[in-house]
Amino acid sequence: MVDALDARWPGMRDRICDSRPAIRRHMNVFVDGKRARLDAKLLPGAEVVILTAVSGG
């Protein structure tokens, strides 16, 4: 999925993933409502949500 996003919007991979590669510390990825890692299996019709952490002060 990250590859497809990066192909459509170049640079997206660097915003979601770090150099290990793993999902960046302040990014939250959910597949069908459950927290996911890069190796998560995606079935047809799966709902994927990518959120950045929000903080303030």
C-alpha positions as CSV (number, residue, x, y, z in Angstrom):
1,M,0.0,0.0,0.0
2,V,2.8,2.4,0.8
3,D,4.4,1.7,-2.5
4,A,1.1,2.5,-4.3
5,L,0.8,5.8,-2.4
6,D,4.3,6.7,-3.2
7,A,3.8,6.0,-6.9
8,R,0.8,8.2,-6.9
9,W,2.1,10.9,-4.6
10,P,6.0,10.9,-4.7
11,G,7.5,11.4,-1.3
12,M,4.6,9.8,0.6
13,R,6.8,6.9,1.7
14,D,9.3,9.2,3.4
15,R,6.4,10.9,5.3
16,I,5.0,7.6,6.6
17,C,8.2,5.4,7.0
18,D,11.6,5.9,8.6
19,S,14.9,4.4,7.3
20,R,14.6,1.0,9.0
21,P,11.9,0.8,7.3
22,A,9.1,1.0,9.8
23,I,6.2,3.4,10.4
24,R,7.4,6.6,11.8
25,R,7.0,7.1,15.6
26,H,4.4,9.8,15.3
27,M,2.4,8.2,12.6
28,N,-0.6,5.9,13.4
29,V,-1.8,3.4,10.8
30,F,-4.9,1.3,11.3
31,V,-6.3,-1.5,9.1
32,D,-10.0,-2.3,9.7
33,G,-9.8,-0.4,13.0
34,K,-6.7,-2.2,14.4
35,R,-3.2,-0.7,14.7
36,A,-1.0,-2.0,11.9
37,R,2.7,-2.3,11.0
38,L,4.2,-2.3,7.5
39,D,3.9,-6.1,7.2
40,A,0.1,-6.0,7.8
41,K,-1.9,-8.0,5.2
42,L,-4.4,-6.1,3.2
43,L,-7.5,-7.9,2.0
44,P,-9.6,-6.5,-0.8
45,G,-11.9,-3.8,0.6
46,A,-9.8,-3.3,3.7
47,E,-10.1,0.2,5.3
48,V,-6.8,1.9,5.9
49,V,-6.5,5.0,8.0
50,I,-3.2,6.9,8.3
51,L,-3.1,9.6,11.0
52,T,-0.3,11.9,12.2
53,A,0.0,12.4,15.9
54,V,-1.4,15.8,17.0
55,S,-0.1,17.6,20.1
56,G,-0.3,21.1,21.3
57,G,0.5,23.2,24.2
